[in-house]
């Protein structure tokens, strides 16, 4: 049995400002840094063999702060574009409330939460699954199968995609999944099957 930890980055500056962030490389807010350190406290009792994170600083800085706070140094880390947040296209940088006023609550909800509808010029969650799944199966799954413990520090939609890939949600139920900033989720992985652990 091995453990997989999914960690959404701490609050970013644009999360704080209620903006669609996507691929834009914004940093953590002060609250986000504190959330990352608090996540590290929850990792103290777990040995981590490898960290995978996106190439966006809000994700890899969260991983770094969490690992230091958890007393873990020297753990191999791999950063990859495939773990980046969903591309929000033309919505990137725009305020979510202003977009609701302009396009309506329902349309913005569809862009944010539907499985297969792309925002203008951007990616759907289905697109994110298509890019995350091959990377996970190629890089992380073999380590988990060999008994290693893995931390994936990434983004809300990257991790929603992971919940589908792990078979814990379907495209129909994924809207029910809430993943808080800096709040690690722990899973037992046995014979390729994931089961959420309460920590």
C-alpha positions, 0 to 999 in steps of 0.5 A: 500500500502507498499514499497519494497526497493531492495538495491544491496550492495556497491562496494566490494573489488572484484567488484573493482578487477573485480573478480567473487565473489559469496559466498566468504565473501569479504568486501566493498571497500571505494567506496562501503561504500560511496555508502551505505551511499548515499543509506541511504540518499535516504531512509530518507523520508521512514519509514522502518519496517524490513530489510532482508539481506544476511549473506555476509558482503558486503550486511549486512554492506551496510544495516547497513551503509545505515540505519545509514545514513538514520537516522534509528536505531533499525529496526529489521534485518534478515540475511539469506543464501537464500539471498546470491549471486549466486554461481559462482562455479569454476569461484569464485575469477577469473578475468572476463577479464582473463576468457574472454581471456581464454574462449571467450567473448561469453562463459563468457557472457553466464555464467554471464547472461544466465538464466538457464546455470550454470557456472562450479560447480555453480548456474544459475540464475534459481537456485537463483530464486528457493532459493530466491522465497520461502524465500521471500514468507515466510518472506517478502511478508506477512509483505508487505501484512500487510502494512509494508515497507521492505528493502532487501539488497543483491546482483546483482543476488539475486535482479535480481531473485527478479525482476522475482519473482515480475513479473517485468521481465521474464527469457527472459528480465532479461538481460536488468535489470541493478542494480547498486551497492548501488543504491536502487530501490523502488517499491509500493506493492499493492495486491501483485503487484509491481510497480516501483517508481521513487524516 
